[in-house]
Amino acid sequence: MAEEMTGNPGSHGRDLSRETFLYALALVVGGLVQLAFLPFISEFLSADAAGELGTLRVLSEAVAGLVVMGLPTALIRTWQRTLAHRTVLARGMTFPLLPALLSALAVLLLGRFLTSALRLSDAGFLGHALLLGISTAYVQIVLSFPRAEGLAGRYLLLQTLRGLASLAALWALLELTGTGAVDSFMIARWLPSFAMVTAAAVMMWLRTSDSREVTPPAGLNRELIAFSLPLVPAGLAMIVLSSSDMFMLRALHPSPSESGYYEWASRVCLALMPLILGFDMAWKRYIFRKRDTGGTIAELGRAGLLFMLLANWVSMLLAMASPELVAALGGGEFWPAARVLPTMAGASAMYGLFLVSQTGCLLTGQTRYVAWLTGFGAVLNIGFNLRLIPVAGALGATFATMATNLFMALSLFWVGRKVFPISFAAVTLTVIPPIAFGPLATLGAGWRAAAFLAGSLVTALVAGLLGMAGKTVPPEPRE
């Protein structure tokens, strides 16, 4: 363990690549599960019911954001700074109990209002949203411990089993029982999640047995709370960002089907999350280890820029193939989602840029800036939605998301420029393609294929140049 605490700076880049690959592979399983859900959605749900399902999903994400309390990043950071891992595990599992109970009380008290405002057909659906939110929060928390330990392989196994169990449960509920379609989709997600949380908690409890006698450092609770609490407003703002589109679509647009098209396109874009979230999970451990054991800003910059290139490339593939994907997986009921999907793919790539832009603030512990700018971004997103949804429906909501992600990313890059000085010229060139995906996707198949080929060549060229720079540029002197 002492070797891990001191670390070998030369191995950190290899660890980042290995862990990103394994985390991405784990998320590929989750993405494939979500894509496998699409034929079930197209067969068993109308566009209106799909919008209702999406509303419940977003509501569960809001509950998860409240319960998780910004803990995963704080737990990963603290894990690197102390050997009292059993204590850190116990604190991480017990801290969210209070917000979970408060969330349950809020859903109970606001149940009638939420059912009416969100145009839900059954008030009982809110219970599923609550259970899914709590289970999702605990999944994030309990899996932060294998991430902190570098156990990406265990993470992959747990997420694979969870995904397979979710898909099997959905099939069984829809085909073998009389459970309603929306209920089936929700149960198939929260039940396997709770099972995985239990398995992961037991695994880490056994793994930390050698640290049960280690005395935790003084002020451990204060350290965890001081780092995570500033992330709570950011998490709340992200809840607004993730939920306002769907909620406002249900409330502002006369056609409930628009929320269904938005939900369908959102599920397709989950195919991008293996790369984006896989990198994010490995990135936090990477930057903290680099800071503590040696590394250069140039290394961080090249790694961040390479990720942004790859995120753009994968989102471009999805955007250029959007008409074919909707025709194959959605059919006539969800064909209007083809106009939403390309811009949503671009917005997802922009979210990856936002994750990298937090690097400077995370390295200095100034998470309050992340909270402030994310909060302002949430207000901005609501304003965009108020203006765009009444005239453009689901496409307007998607434009609002893209514009908000772009604003937050550029703002955080500016705030953290002294610590993480990525070239603004490079960032500008990175954000142009996602903005262009929507117009490009309206072209014919030949033009779309040519655009993807040109983008692939540019991506390969720049990635090669970044690789060569990493081998030829001498390391910066450490102060």
Secondary structure, DSSP 8 states (H G I E B T S, - for coil): -HHHHH--HHHHHHHHHHHHHHHHHHHHHHHHHHHHHHHHHHHH--HHHHHHHHHHHHHHHHHHHHHHTTHHHHHHHHHHH-S-HHHHHHHHHHTTHHHHHHHHHHHHHTHHHHHHHTT-S-TTHHHHHHHHHHHHHHHHHHTHHHHHHT-HHHHHHHHHHHHHHHHHHHHHHHHHS---HHHHHHHHHHHHHHHHHHHHHHHHHHHTGGGTTS---TTHHHHHHHHHTTHHHHHHHHHHHHHHHHHHHHHHSS-THHHHHHHHHHHHHGGGHHHHHHHHHHHHHHHHHHHHH---HHHHHHHHHHHHHHHHHHHHHHHHTHHHHHHHHTTGGGGGGGGTHHHHHHHHHHHHHHHHHTHHHHHHT-HHHHHHHHHHHHHHHHHHHHHHHHHHHHHHHHHHHHHHHHHHHHHHHHHTTTTS---HHHHHHHHHHHHHHHHHTTS-HHHHHHHHHHHHHHHHHHHHHHHHHHHHS------
